[in-house]
């Protein structure tokens, strides 16, 4: 397989060489962070008054974790590390609690982010000949803008179509011979259904690749998308606190996402104890920014669950890889005392070719117990209104779920197109239990 690099020297550097520049960047990051109200206090409490107090990368452990709540409490200026005049962009996320978080970017920050995004898209083999239709939402959410500048830097023709308006997306896709898409996996499933309705097949399109992210999804969903569109689908990871897309990306081998370790220090910790997990074990990802000027973040707890691959990648990149995001620590459902991640349910149902594009997970109280209902769309031609016709499939779904989550769910089937489709991140989980008890 042909391997393309955007920045070969950095991407293939020996990790031991990288360690020196990482330590220097970490010290500089701490010095910048000390200029903020938040970190002046937080680092002061930990006895750190200068970057020079950090003698090795191992000393990172002296620094307390930063959480989403810390970001909220520091809103709006508590984490700003440069003069406001040097800020060229802010991304604000509202979140569910109503108190927003903000990340500031200087011109240099945007430039560094663009470099990471350019490396990321190039790792998949995309290049200046590609036409890139960016179906992620543009705006305060970082999904759209995140890869936009990276794709431009690589020289791709970017169609900033943003999310939604599927008919217009299809027109752009056809008229401009789009070759690369960027979207959530749930939106691509929806797009495919609309294309199929209009009689459009992959042969009518010029697509070769899609980048998917922003939602945890299973390997089966990837395989399904690849078969539907007859393309290669690559996993992308990012979060607005760490810029957005371009933190980690799959290369042509699709065996985990390379984390750009010259720009971030990644740790994997036990989400309960806060201690590092053993090599290769699953845990919560924690990131420290090494390059960012305007909003340095130290040991930020992402609440995203993944693991690190221990084997080197055949592409020659020396940046470690993480597995697809299993879910968020706060996505975990406790159903009748059993810990379940929605991604486990998706994995179990998407293995079945009869199951269509959309599903929902509903948890309710049923007497003293919790009841889990899985609603899944079934492909046209398989769906029947007569429940008896669906019994064989229902048994398969229940069997798959039981072997994965040890719980017997209620399974409801629906016709394709029945369940609502969201334009941004799909809401799949409806936990009604709190409302019931209120
Ligand atoms: Zn690789």
Boltz pocket constraint, residues with backbone or C-beta under 6 A from the ligand:
constraints:
  - pocket:
      binder: B
      contacts: [[A, 251], [A, 252], [A, 253], [A, 256], [A, 258], [A, 313], [A, 314], [A, 315], [A, 316], [A, 317]]
      max_distance: 6.0
